[in-house]
Amino acid sequence: MTERGGRISRVNPATGVVTPLLTISEVVSNNEGGLLGMVLHPDFSTIPQVFVVYDYNNGSNYREKVVRYTYNGTTLTNPMILLDNIAASSIHNGSRCWITPDLKLFITTGDASNQIASAKYFGIEWKSVAD
C-alpha cells in the first residue's frame, strides 16, 4: 500500500500486519500531491517489479515521475525512472496506473491546475513493461 508522504508498505492479508518496505525521500506531498499510484507487475511472483507514480520538486518546479522498483523480499531496490518531468500541481493532481495483458503500463494524471490543457491529448510513447 502507499501513503501520500512517500511510504510503501506490504500488508499481510491474513493477519493485517503492515510491514514498511521503503520511504521515498524525494516525494513531496503538497496538498493533493505526493505518492499517488502503484501497480505490481502482472507476473509479480516471478518478476517482482513495482511501479510507482509520485510528485517531487525539480528545482522550483513541482513535477511527477514514474519509477520502477524491484522487490527483493524485504524492501524495494534498484529504482529506475521510466518517465519524468510530468506537470504537477498542488491541486487537480492524481495518478492511477495499471498494466494491460500485453504488458503496457498506463498512468493517468490530474490536469495540474491547467484545465485547458486537460482537454488536449499529449501522447507519450515509451517501452512496454516487457522491454
N, CA, C and O atoms as CSV, one atom per row, in Angstrom:
chain,resi,resn,atom,element,x,y,z
A,1,MET,N,N,0.853,-1.173,0.000
A,1,MET,CA,C,0.000,0.000,0.000
A,1,MET,C,C,0.892,1.227,0.000
A,1,MET,O,O,2.060,1.160,0.382
A,2,THR,N,N,0.340,2.331,-0.425
A,2,THR,CA,C,1.118,3.570,-0.472
A,2,THR,C,C,0.495,4.612,0.448
A,2,THR,O,O,-0.696,4.578,0.759
A,3,GLU,N,N,1.343,5.531,0.863
A,3,GLU,CA,C,0.891,6.702,1.624
A,3,GLU,C,C,1.407,7.935,0.906
A,3,GLU,O,O,2.528,7.938,0.398
A,4,ARG,N,N,0.607,8.967,0.861
A,4,ARG,CA,C,0.974,10.169,0.092
A,4,ARG,C,C,2.318,10.738,0.493
A,4,ARG,O,O,2.989,11.359,-0.331
A,5,GLY,N,N,2.731,10.546,1.733
A,5,GLY,CA,C,4.013,11.071,2.191
A,5,GLY,C,C,5.218,10.337,1.650
A,5,GLY,O,O,6.345,10.784,1.858
A,6,GLY,N,N,5.016,9.206,0.950
A,6,GLY,CA,C,6.131,8.514,0.314
A,6,GLY,C,C,6.406,7.110,0.823
A,6,GLY,O,O,7.308,6.443,0.317
A,7,ARG,N,N,5.651,6.642,1.815
A,7,ARG,CA,C,5.908,5.312,2.354
A,7,ARG,C,C,5.151,4.243,1.576
A,7,ARG,O,O,3.976,4.399,1.247
A,8,ILE,N,N,5.864,3.145,1.289
A,8,ILE,CA,C,5.281,1.971,0.648
A,8,ILE,C,C,5.403,0.819,1.635
A,8,ILE,O,O,6.484,0.562,2.165
A,9,SER,N,N,4.305,0.131,1.879
A,9,SER,CA,C,4.286,-0.978,2.836
A,9,SER,C,C,3.635,-2.201,2.220
A,9,SER,O,O,2.913,-2.119,1.226
A,10,ARG,N,N,3.912,-3.330,2.839
A,10,ARG,CA,C,3.263,-4.588,2.447
A,10,ARG,C,C,2.297,-4.972,3.557
A,10,ARG,O,O,2.642,-4.911,4.736
A,11,VAL,N,N,1.079,-5.368,3.176
A,11,VAL,CA,C,0.067,-5.764,4.147
A,11,VAL,C,C,-0.180,-7.266,4.001
A,11,VAL,O,O,-0.459,-7.758,2.908
A,12,ASN,N,N,-0.075,-7.976,5.108
A,12,ASN,CA,C,-0.382,-9.398,5.112
A,12,ASN,C,C,-1.904,-9.529,5.153
A,12,ASN,O,O,-2.522,-9.131,6.140
A,13,PRO,N,N,-2.524,-10.079,4.101
A,13,PRO,CA,C,-3.986,-10.134,4.062
A,13,PRO,C,C,-4.581,-11.064,5.119
A,13,PRO,O,O,-5.737,-10.890,5.504
A,14,ALA,N,N,-3.824,-12.034,5.589
A,14,ALA,CA,C,-4.340,-12.977,6.591
A,14,ALA,C,C,-4.326,-12.378,7.993
A,14,ALA,O,O,-5.231,-12.626,8.789
A,15,THR,N,N,-3.284,-11.580,8.296
A,15,THR,CA,C,-3.132,-11.065,9.660
A,15,THR,C,C,-3.366,-9.562,9.772
A,15,THR,O,O,-3.623,-9.049,10.861
A,16,GLY,N,N,-3.276,-8.857,8.645
A,16,GLY,CA,C,-3.392,-7.406,8.682
A,16,GLY,C,C,-2.111,-6.703,9.099
A,16,GLY,O,O,-2.088,-5.478,9.217
A,17,VAL,N,N,-1.044,-7.463,9.324
A,17,VAL,CA,C,0.229,-6.864,9.734
A,17,VAL,C,C,0.788,-6.034,8.580
A,17,VAL,O,O,0.866,-6.499,7.443
A,18,VAL,N,N,1.176,-4.799,8.895
A,18,VAL,CA,C,1.743,-3.874,7.918
A,18,VAL,C,C,3.258,-3.843,8.103
A,18,VAL,O,O,3.753,-3.578,9.199
A,19,THR,N,N,3.993,-4.117,7.013
A,19,THR,CA,C,5.451,-4.094,7.044
A,19,THR,C,C,5.951,-3.008,6.106
A,19,THR,O,O,5.791,-3.125,4.891
A,20,PRO,N,N,6.560,-1.942,6.650
A,20,PRO,CA,C,7.106,-0.901,5.772
A,20,PRO,C,C,8.235,-1.461,4.896
A,20,PRO,O,O,9.098,-2.195,5.379
A,21,LEU,N,N,8.219,-1.108,3.609
A,21,LEU,CA,C,9.248,-1.558,2.670
A,21,LEU,C,C,10.214,-0.455,2.295
A,21,LEU,O,O,11.417,-0.687,2.174
A,22,LEU,N,N,9.689,0.749,2.109
A,22,LEU,CA,C,10.518,1.852,1.631
A,22,LEU,C,C,9.790,3.160,1.858
A,22,LEU,O,O,8.569,3.235,1.717
A,23,THR,N,N,10.539,4.186,2.209
A,23,THR,CA,C,10.028,5.553,2.187
A,23,THR,C,C,10.860,6.309,1.170
A,23,THR,O,O,12.078,6.427,1.309
A,24,ILE,N,N,10.196,6.815,0.152
A,24,ILE,CA,C,10.882,7.548,-0.914
A,24,ILE,C,C,11.059,8.985,-0.442
A,24,ILE,O,O,10.096,9.748,-0.371
A,25,SER,N,N,12.292,9.345,-0.121
A,25,SER,CA,C,12.556,10.663,0.475
A,25,SER,C,C,12.311,11.810,-0.499
A,25,SER,O,O,12.080,12.939,-0.067
A,26,GLU,N,N,12.355,11.550,-1.780
A,26,GLU,CA,C,12.164,12.583,-2.794
A,26,GLU,C,C,10.705,13.025,-2.923
A,26,GLU,O,O,10.432,14.100,-3.458
A,27,VAL,N,N,9.769,12.210,-2.442
A,27,VAL,CA,C,8.343,12.527,-2.572
A,27,VAL,C,C,8.014,13.813,-1.815
A,27,VAL,O,O,8.438,14.007,-0.676
A,28,VAL,N,N,7.252,14.683,-2.470
A,28,VAL,CA,C,6.767,15.911,-1.845
A,28,VAL,C,C,5.243,15.870,-1.870
A,28,VAL,O,O,4.626,15.874,-2.935
A,29,SER,N,N,4.652,15.831,-0.686
A,29,SER,CA,C,3.202,15.806,-0.552
A,29,SER,C,C,2.718,17.235,-0.357
A,29,SER,O,O,2.697,17.753,0.759
A,30,ASN,N,N,2.328,17.866,-1.466
A,30,ASN,CA,C,1.897,19.256,-1.473
A,30,ASN,C,C,0.390,19.275,-1.747
A,30,ASN,O,O,-0.031,19.089,-2.889
A,31,ASN,N,N,-0.424,19.500,-0.711
A,31,ASN,CA,C,-1.883,19.443,-0.809
A,31,ASN,C,C,-2.332,18.097,-1.389
A,31,ASN,O,O,-2.260,17.085,-0.691
A,32,GLU,N,N,-2.792,18.055,-2.645
A,32,GLU,CA,C,-3.287,16.812,-3.236
A,32,GLU,C,C,-2.182,15.931,-3.806
A,32,GLU,O,O,-2.461,14.821,-4.258
A,33,GLY,N,N,-0.944,16.393,-3.795
A,33,GLY,CA,C,0.159,15.653,-4.392
A,33,GLY,C,C,0.824,14.686,-3.427
A,33,GLY,O,O,0.417,14.560,-2.272
A,34,GLY,N,N,1.846,14.011,-3.913
A,34,GLY,CA,C,2.615,13.057,-3.115
A,34,GLY,C,C,2.795,11.762,-3.871
A,34,GLY,O,O,2.861,11.753,-5.100
A,35,LEU,N,N,2.876,10.666,-3.132
A,35,LEU,CA,C,2.929,9.335,-3.743
A,35,LEU,C,C,1.499,8.967,-4.116
A,35,LEU,O,O,0.651,8.801,-3.240
A,36,LEU,N,N,1.228,8.837,-5.417
A,36,LEU,CA,C,-0.157,8.803,-5.886
A,36,LEU,C,C,-0.626,7.490,-6.484
A,36,LEU,O,O,-1.829,7.228,-6.498
A,37,GLY,N,N,0.269,6.665,-6.972
A,37,GLY,CA,C,-0.176,5.447,-7.617
A,37,GLY,C,C,0.859,4.354,-7.539
A,37,GLY,O,O,2.057,4.624,-7.460
A,38,MET,N,N,0.392,3.099,-7.561
A,38,MET,CA,C,1.281,1.945,-7.541
A,38,MET,C,C,0.596,0.774,-8.231
A,38,MET,O,O,-0.616,0.595,-8.117
A,39,VAL,N,N,1.382,-0.016,-8.943
A,39,VAL,CA,C,0.884,-1.241,-9.550
A,39,VAL,C,C,2.020,-2.266,-9.550
A,39,VAL,O,O,3.188,-1.921,-9.727
A,40,LEU,N,N,1.650,-3.534,-9.346
A,40,LEU,CA,C,2.616,-4.623,-9.384
A,40,LEU,C,C,2.651,-5.236,-10.778
A,40,LEU,O,O,1.643,-5.247,-11.485
A,41,HIS,N,N,3.803,-5.740,-11.163
A,41,HIS,CA,C,3.915,-6.459,-12.425
A,41,HIS,C,C,2.901,-7.605,-12.409
A,41,HIS,O,O,2.753,-8.262,-11.379
A,42,PRO,N,N,2.197,-7.866,-13.519
A,42,PRO,CA,C,1.187,-8.924,-13.532
A,42,PRO,C,C,1.723,-10.314,-13.164
A,42,PRO,O,O,0.970,-11.158,-12.677
A,43,ASP,N,N,3.002,-10.550,-13.393
A,43,ASP,CA,C,3.632,-11.820,-13.023
A,43,ASP,C,C,4.587,-11.585,-11.854
A,43,ASP,O,O,5.745,-12.002,-11.886
A,44,PHE,N,N,4.081,-10.912,-10.827
A,44,PHE,CA,C,4.900,-10.455,-9.706
A,44,PHE,C,C,5.663,-11.592,-9.015
A,44,PHE,O,O,6.777,-11.376,-8.538
A,45,SER,N,N,5.093,-12.784,-8.953
A,45,SER,CA,C,5.762,-13.886,-8.259
A,45,SER,C,C,7.072,-14.290,-8.933
A,45,SER,O,O,7.971,-14.805,-8.268
A,46,THR,N,N,7.193,-14.065,-10.239
A,46,THR,CA,C,8.451,-14.369,-10.926
A,46,THR,C,C,9.189,-13.118,-11.399
A,46,THR,O,O,10.403,-13.152,-11.600
A,47,ILE,N,N,8.467,-12.024,-11.576
A,47,ILE,CA,C,9.077,-10.742,-11.958
A,47,ILE,C,C,8.631,-9.721,-10.911
A,47,ILE,O,O,7.642,-9.019,-11.117
A,48,PRO,N,N,9.345,-9.633,-9.801
A,48,PRO,CA,C,8.887,-8.811,-8.667
A,48,PRO,C,C,9.132,-7.312,-8.852
A,48,PRO,O,O,9.905,-6.704,-8.112
A,49,GLN,N,N,8.471,-6.734,-9.835
A,49,GLN,CA,C,8.613,-5.308,-10.108
A,49,GLN,C,C,7.403,-4.539,-9.597
A,49,GLN,O,O,6.265,-4.999,-9.683
A,50,VAL,N,N,7.682,-3.363,-9.066
A,50,VAL,CA,C,6.662,-2.464,-8.528
A,50,VAL,C,C,6.827,-1.118,-9.229
A,50,VAL,O,O,7.925,-0.564,-9.272
A,51,PHE,N,N,5.742,-0.603,-9.772
A,51,PHE,CA,C,5.759,0.672,-10.486
A,51,PHE,C,C,5.016,1.705,-9.647
A,51,PHE,O,O,3.896,1.454,-9.201
A,52,VAL,N,N,5.632,2.862,-9.430
A,52,VAL,CA,C,5.001,3.911,-8.635
A,52,VAL,C,C,5.031,5.236,-9.393
A,52,VAL,O,O,5.884,5.468,-10.249
A,53,VAL,N,N,4.079,6.090,-9.051
A,53,VAL,CA,C,3.993,7.437,-9.607
A,53,VAL,C,C,3.950,8.395,-8.427
A,53,VAL,O,O,3.138,8.239,-7.515
A,54,TYR,N,N,4.839,9.398,-8.454
A,54,TYR,CA,C,4.855,10.339,-7.339
A,54,TYR,C,C,5.301,11.729,-7.774
A,54,TYR,O,O,5.901,11.917,-8.833
A,55,ASP,N,N,4.983,12.700,-6.909
A,55,ASP,CA,C,5.352,14.100,-7.129
A,55,ASP,C,C,6.615,14.430,-6.344
A,55,ASP,O,O,6.882,13.857,-5.288
A,56,TYR,N,N,7.378,15.362,-6.886
A,56,TYR,CA,C,8.639,15.772,-6.277
A,56,TYR,C,C,8.960,17.190,-6.757
A,56,TYR,O,O,8.300,17.709,-7.657
A,57,ASN,N,N,9.960,17.801,-6.163
A,57,ASN,CA,C,10.412,19.119,-6.611
A,57,ASN,C,C,11.620,18.951,-7.523
A,57,ASN,O,O,12.605,18.306,-7.161
A,58,ASN,N,N,11.528,19.541,-8.708
A,58,ASN,CA,C,12.640,19.575,-9.647
A,58,ASN,C,C,13.078,21.034,-9.698
A,58,ASN,O,O,12.574,21.822,-10.498
A,59,GLY,N,N,14.022,21.375,-8.834
A,59,GLY,CA,C,14.367,22.785,-8.661
A,59,GLY,C,C,13.175,23.485,-8.031
A,59,GLY,O,O,12.717,23.083,-6.962
A,60,SER,N,N,12.672,24.517,-8.671
A,60,SER,CA,C,11.497,25.220,-8.153
A,60,SER,C,C,10.194,24.722,-8.787
A,60,SER,O,O,9.129,25.282,-8.530
A,61,ASN,N,N,10.273,23.684,-9.605
A,61,ASN,CA,C,9.091,23.154,-10.293
A,61,ASN,C,C,8.578,21.893,-9.603
A,61,ASN,O,O,9.353,21.002,-9.257
A,62,TYR,N,N,7.276,21.833,-9.412
A,62,TYR,CA,C,6.619,20.651,-8.853
A,62,TYR,C,C,6.302,19.719,-10.012
A,62,TYR,O,O,5.584,20.107,-10.933
A,63,ARG,N,N,6.821,18.505,-9.984
A,63,ARG,CA,C,6.709,17.572,-11.101
A,63,ARG,C,C,6.293,16.192,-10.622
A,63,ARG,O,O,6.215,15.928,-9.422
A,64,GLU,N,N,6.026,15.308,-11.594
A,64,GLU,CA,C,5.619,13.934,-11.314
A,64,GLU,C,C,6.496,13.001,-12.137
A,64,GLU,O,O,6.944,13.359,-13.226
A,65,LYS,N,N,6.741,11.800,-11.611
A,65,LYS,CA,C,7.529,10.820,-12.344
A,65,LYS,C,C,7.011,9.416,-12.106
A,65,LYS,O,O,6.285,9.155,-11.147
A,66,VAL,N,N,7.404,8.507,-13.009
A,66,VAL,CA,C,7.079,7.088,-12.925
A,66,VAL,C,C,8.391,6.353,-12.695
A,66,VAL,O,O,9.355,6.528,-13.440
A,67,VAL,N,N,8.415,5.525,-11.650
A,67,VAL,CA,C,9.643,4.814,-11.283
A,67,VAL,C,C,9.329,3.340,-11.068
A,67,VAL,O,O,8.308,2.986,-10.480
A,68,ARG,N,N,10.231,2.487,-11.557
A,68,ARG,CA,C,10.100,1.045,-11.347
A,68,ARG,C,C,11.104,0.604,-10.284
A,68,ARG,O,O,12.278,0.972,-10.330
A,69,TYR,N,N,10.625,-0.190,-9.326
A,69,TYR,CA,C,11.476,-0.785,-8.291
A,69,TYR,C,C,11.414,-2.303,-8.410
A,69,TYR,O,O,10.511,-2.856,-9.039
A,70,THR,N,N,12.381,-2.957,-7.800
A,70,THR,CA,C,12.393,-4.413,-7.700
A,70,THR,C,C,12.228,-4.789,-6.232
A,70,THR,O,O,12.924,-4.253,-5.370
A,71,TYR,N,N,11.313,-5.705,-5.948
A,71,TYR,CA,C,11.095,-6.202,-4.585
A,71,TYR,C,C,12.018,-7.394,-4.359
A,71,TYR,O,O,11.963,-8.375,-5.102
A,72,ASN,N,N,12.869,-7.311,-3.329
A,72,ASN,CA,C,13.831,-8.377,-3.067
A,72,ASN,C,C,13.421,-9.297,-1.921
A,72,ASN,O,O,14.225,-10.110,-1.465
A,73,GLY,N,N,12.197,-9.181,-1.459
A,73,GLY,CA,C,11.708,-9.999,-0.354
A,73,GLY,C,C,11.597,-9.245,0.953
A,73,GLY,O,O,10.867,-9.654,1.856
A,74,THR,N,N,12.334,-8.124,1.058
A,74,THR,CA,C,12.269,-7.320,2.278
A,74,THR,C,C,12.121,-5.825,2.020
A,74,THR,O,O,11.611,-5.100,2.873
A,75,THR,N,N,12.560,-5.356,0.858
A,75,THR,CA,C,12.491,-3.935,0.550
A,75,THR,C,C,12.404,-3.732,-0.964
A,75,THR,O,O,12.467,-4.694,-1.729
A,76,LEU,N,N,12.262,-2.505,-1.378
A,76,LEU,CA,C,12.263,-2.160,-2.798
A,76,LEU,C,C,13.625,-1.577,-3.154
A,76,LEU,O,O,14.126,-0.687,-2.467
A,77,THR,N,N,14.221,-2.086,-4.233
A,77,THR,CA,C,15.570,-1.680,-4.629
A,77,THR,C,C,15.598,-1.291,-6.099
A,77,THR,O,O,14.596,-1.397,-6.806
A,78,ASN,N,N,16.755,-0.843,-6.540
A,78,ASN,CA,C,17.042,-0.562,-7.956
A,78,ASN,C,C,16.022,0.345,-8.625
A,78,ASN,O,O,15.423,-0.046,-9.627
A,79,PRO,N,N,15.806,1.550,-8.097
A,79,PRO,CA,C,14.848,2.438,-8.757
A,79,PRO,C,C,15.308,2.788,-10.173
A,79,PRO,O,O,16.470,3.120,-10.408
A,80,MET,N,N,14.358,2.702,-11.108
A,80,MET,CA,C,14.637,3.070,-12.494
A,80,MET,C,C,13.553,4.041,-12.954
A,80,MET,O,O,12.374,3.687,-12.997
A,81,ILE,N,N,13.949,5.248,-13.292
A,81,ILE,CA,C,12.997,6.260,-13.755
A,81,ILE,C,C,12.568,5.903,-15.177
A,81,ILE,O,O,13.398,5.776,-16.077
A,82,LEU,N,N,11.264,5.744,-15.362
A,82,LEU,CA,C,10.716,5.418,-16.677
A,82,LEU,C,C,10.204,6.641,-17.412
A,82,LEU,O,O,10.309,6.727,-18.636
A,83,LEU,N,N,9.651,7.586,-16.667
A,83,LEU,CA,C,9.100,8.803,-17.253
A,83,LEU,C,C,9.210,9.897,-16.203
A,83,LEU,O,O,8.916,9.675,-15.028
A,84,ASP,N,N,9.635,11.077,-16.633
A,84,ASP,CA,C,9.937,12.132,-15.676
A,84,ASP,C,C,9.448,13.479,-16.205
A,84,ASP,O,O,9.133,13.628,-17.386
A,85,ASN,N,N,9.396,14.444,-15.308
A,85,ASN,CA,C,9.096,15.838,-15.645
A,85,ASN,C,C,7.664,16.028,-16.140
A,85,ASN,O,O,7.416,16.859,-17.013
A,86,ILE,N,N,6.726,15.266,-15.589
A,86,ILE,CA,C,5.306,15.422,-15.896
A,86,ILE,C,C,4.779,16.580,-15.045
A,86,ILE,O,O,5.102,16.665,-13.860
A,87,ALA,N,N,3.988,17.455,-15.620
A,87,ALA,CA,C,3.461,18.599,-14.876
A,87,ALA,C,C,2.659,18.135,-13.659
A,87,ALA,O,O,1.886,17.180,-13.739
A,88,ALA,N,N,2.851,18.813,-12.552
A,88,ALA,CA,C,2.112,18.538,-11.315
A,88,ALA,C,C,1.673,19.863,-10.714
A,88,ALA,O,O,2.106,20.929,-11.151
A,89,SER,N,N,0.819,19.789,-9.719
A,89,SER,CA,C,0.316,20.984,-9.062
A,89,SER,C,C,-0.156,20.604,-7.665
A,89,SER,O,O,-0.278,19.423,-7.339
A,90,SER,N,N,-0.417,21.603,-6.854
A,90,SER,CA,C,-0.917,21.314,-5.506
A,90,SER,C,C,-2.406,20.964,-5.516
A,90,SER,O,O,-2.937,20.480,-4.516
A,91,ILE,N,N,-3.084,21.208,-6.647
A,91,ILE,CA,C,-4.486,20.793,-6.798
A,91,ILE,C,C,-4.659,20.107,-8.155
A,91,ILE,O,O,-3.825,20.245,-9.050
A,92,HIS,N,N,-5.745,19.379,-8.282
A,92,HIS,CA,C,-6.058,18.637,-9.514
A,92,HIS,C,C,-4.909,17.723,-9.890
A,92,HIS,O,O,-4.544,17.594,-11.058
A,93,ASN,N,N,-4.353,17.097,-8.875
A,93,ASN,CA,C,-3.231,16.199,-9.044
A,93,ASN,C,C,-3.729,14.797,-8.793
A,93,ASN,O,O,-4.609,14.595,-7.956
A,94,GLY,N,N,-3.202,13.852,-9.479
A,94,GLY,CA,C,-3.603,12.482,-9.219
A,94,GLY,C,C,-2.925,11.546,-10.172
A,94,GLY,O,O,-2.351,11.959,-11.180
A,95,SER,N,N,-2.997,10.283,-9.844
A,95,SER,CA,C,-2.451,9.288,-10.756
A,95,SER,C,C,-3.020,7.927,-10.419
A,95,SER,O,O,-3.137,7.555,-9.251
A,96,ARG,N,N,-3.361,7.215,-11.427
A,96,ARG,CA,C,-3.707,5.811,-11.323
A,96,ARG,C,C,-2.841,5.109,-12.345
A,96,ARG,O,O,-2.543,5.672,-13.399
A,97,CYS,N,N,-2.440,3.905,-12.051
A,97,CYS,CA,C,-1.626,3.175,-13.008
A,97,CYS,C,C,-2.115,1.738,-13.104
A,97,CYS,O,O,-2.619,1.168,-12.137
A,98,TRP,N,N,-1.957,1.174,-14.281
A,98,TRP,CA,C,-2.332,-0.212,-14.495
A,98,TRP,C,C,-1.491,-0.759,-15.641
A,98,TRP,O,O,-0.943,-0.010,-16.450
A,99,ILE,N,N,-1.403,-2.090,-15.687
A,99,ILE,CA,C,-0.649,-2.774,-16.728
A,99,ILE,C,C,-1.622,-3.663,-17.492
A,99,ILE,O,O,-2.362,-4.448,-16.900
A,100,THR,N,N,-1.610,-3.530,-18.799
A,100,THR,CA,C,-2.517,-4.294,-19.653
A,100,THR,C,C,-2.001,-5.726,-19.840
A,100,THR,O,O,-0.843,-6.008,-19.532
A,101,PRO,N,N,-2.845,-6.625,-20.339
A,101,PRO,CA,C,-2.405,-8.008,-20.576
A,101,PRO,C,C,-1.196,-8.118,-21.514
A,101,PRO,O,O,-0.418,-9.066,-21.412
A,102,ASP,N,N,-1.037,-7.144,-22.433
A,102,ASP,CA,C,0.129,-7.177,-23.317
A,102,ASP,C,C,1.310,-6.390,-22.738
A,102,ASP,O,O,2.230,-6.004,-23.458
A,103,LEU,N,N,1.260,-6.159,-21.411
A,103,LEU,CA,C,2.355,-5.580,-20.614
A,103,LEU,C,C,2.694,-4.138,-20.949
A,103,LEU,O,O,3.862,-3.750,-20.939
A,104,LYS,N,N,1.681,-3.349,-21.245
A,104,LYS,CA,C,1.881,-1.905,-21.406
A,104,LYS,C,C,1.436,-1.221,-20.114
A,104,LYS,O,O,0.360,-1.496,-19.583
A,105,LEU,N,N,2.281,-0.335,-19.629
A,105,LEU,CA,C,1.988,0.412,-18.415
A,105,LEU,C,C,1.312,1.721,-18.792
A,105,LEU,O,O,1.827,2.484,-19.608
A,106,PHE,N,N,0.159,1.973,-18.195
A,106,PHE,CA,C,-0.569,3.219,-18.410
A,106,PHE,C,C,-0.672,3.961,-17.092
A,106,PHE,O,O,-0.809,3.351,-16.032
A,107,ILE,N,N,-0.604,5.291,-17.167
A,107,ILE,CA,C,-0.850,6.122,-15.989
A,107,ILE,C,C,-1.824,7.223,-16.381
A,107,ILE,O,O,-1.909,7.625,-17.542
A,108,THR,N,N,-2.549,7.695,-15.389
A,108,THR,CA,C,-3.372,8.883,-15.571
A,108,THR,C,C,-2.793,9.965,-14.686
A,108,THR,O,O,-2.127,9.678,-13.691
A,109,THR,N,N,-3.046,11.198,-15.048
A,109,THR,CA,C,-2.618,12.313,-14.208
A,109,THR,C,C,-3.782,13.287,-14.077
A,109,THR,O,O,-4.735,13.245,-14.855
A,110,GLY,N,N,-3.689,14.152,-13.096
A,110,GLY,CA,C,-4.658,15.232,-12.996
A,110,GLY,C,C,-4.325,16.296,-14.020
A,110,GLY,O,O,-3.364,16.154,-14.776
A,111,ASP,N,N,-5.106,17.357,-14.053
A,111,ASP,CA,C,-4.843,18.411,-15.032
A,111,ASP,C,C,-3.796,19.418,-14.547
A,111,ASP,O,O,-3.474,20.368,-15.259
A,112,ALA,N,N,-3.261,19.212,-13.334
A,112,ALA,CA,C,-2.203,20.076,-12.787
A,112,ALA,C,C,-2.604,21.552,-12.839
A,112,ALA,O,O,-1.787,22.416,-13.156
A,113,SER,N,N,-3.854,21.823,-12.530
A,113,SER,CA,C,-4.403,23.187,-12.497
A,113,SER,C,C,-4.452,23.856,-13.859
A,113,SER,O,O,-4.551,25.080,-13.937
A,114,ASN,N,N,-4.385,23.090,-14.923
A,114,ASN,CA,C,-4.432,23.634,-16.264
A,114,ASN,C,C,-5.584,22.953,-17.005
A,114,ASN,O,O,-5.373,22.014,-17.772
A,115,GLN,N,N,-6.802,23.437,-16.764
A,115,GLN,CA,C,-7.987,22.790,-17.308
A,115,GLN,C,C,-8.033,22.807,-18.831
A,115,GLN,O,O,-8.556,21.873,-19.438
A,116,ILE,N,N,-7.506,23.830,-19.450
A,116,ILE,CA,C,-7.495,23.902,-20.910
A,116,ILE,C,C,-6.622,22.792,-21.482
A,116,ILE,O,O,-7.019,22.124,-22.437
A,117,ALA,N,N,-5.447,22.589,-20.913
A,117,ALA,CA,C,-4.549,21.537,-21.404
A,117,ALA,C,C,-5.124,20.150,-21.168
A,117,ALA,O,O,-4.788,19.214,-21.894
A,118,SER,N,N,-5.985,19.998,-20.167
A,118,SER,CA,C,-6.516,18.666,-19.873
A,118,SER,C,C,-7.421,18.153,-20.980
A,118,SER,O,O,-7.646,16.948,-21.086
A,119,ALA,N,N,-7.941,19.050,-21.805
A,119,ALA,CA,C,-8.804,18.633,-22.908
A,119,ALA,C,C,-7.996,18.221,-24.135
A,119,ALA,O,O,-8.568,17.759,-25.123
A,120,LYS,N,N,-6.687,18.379,-24.087
A,120,LYS,CA,C,-5.825,18.022,-25.207
A,120,LYS,C,C,-5.142,16.688,-24.920
A,120,LYS,O,O,-4.958,16.309,-23.763
A,121,TYR,N,N,-4.776,15.994,-25.971
A,121,TYR,CA,C,-4.062,14.732,-25.839
A,121,TYR,C,C,-2.574,14.987,-26.026
A,121,TYR,O,O,-2.146,15.517,-27.051
A,122,PHE,N,N,-1.808,14.610,-25.040
A,122,PHE,CA,C,-0.360,14.707,-25.135
A,122,PHE,C,C,0.186,13.288,-25.083
A,122,PHE,O,O,0.631,12.828,-24.032
A,123,GLY,N,N,0.153,12.599,-26.207
A,123,GLY,CA,C,0.598,11.206,-26.251
A,123,GLY,C,C,2.093,11.110,-26.035
A,123,GLY,O,O,2.877,11.838,-26.644
A,124,ILE,N,N,2.467,10.211,-25.172
A,124,ILE,CA,C,3.876,9.950,-24.910
A,124,ILE,C,C,4.089,8.467,-25.188
A,124,ILE,O,O,3.428,7.615,-24.594
A,125,GLU,N,N,4.995,8.172,-26.076
A,125,GLU,CA,C,5.266,6.772,-26.387
A,125,GLU,C,C,6.542,6.349,-25.681
A,125,GLU,O,O,7.529,7.084,-25.650
A,126,TRP,N,N,6.501,5.152,-25.118
A,126,TRP,CA,C,7.689,4.597,-24.482
A,126,TRP,C,C,7.527,3.105,-24.389
A,126,TRP,O,O,6.487,2.569,-24.771
A,127,LYS,N,N,8.521,2.431,-23.895
A,127,LYS,CA,C,8.557,0.979,-23.935
A,127,LYS,C,C,7.532,0.336,-23.028
A,127,LYS,O,O,7.075,0.932,-22.053
A,128,SER,N,N,7.182,-0.883,-23.364
A,128,SER,CA,C,6.270,-1.643,-22.515
A,128,SER,C,C,7.035,-2.224,-21.337
A,128,SER,O,O,8.265,-2.189,-21.310
A,129,VAL,N,N,6.314,-2.753,-20.374
A,129,VAL,CA,C,6.902,-3.362,-19.189
A,129,VAL,C,C,7.830,-4.500,-19.577
A,129,VAL,O,O,8.816,-4.764,-18.888
A,130,ALA,N,N,7.522,-5.168,-20.670
A,130,ALA,CA,C,8.321,-6.329,-21.098
A,130,ALA,C,C,9.664,-5.932,-21.698
A,130,ALA,O,O,10.555,-6.774,-21.811
A,131,ASP,N,N,9.831,-4.664,-22.088
A,131,ASP,CA,C,11.090,-4.222,-22.730
A,131,ASP,C,C,12.189,-3.996,-21.717
A,131,ASP,O,O,13.303,-3.625,-22.087
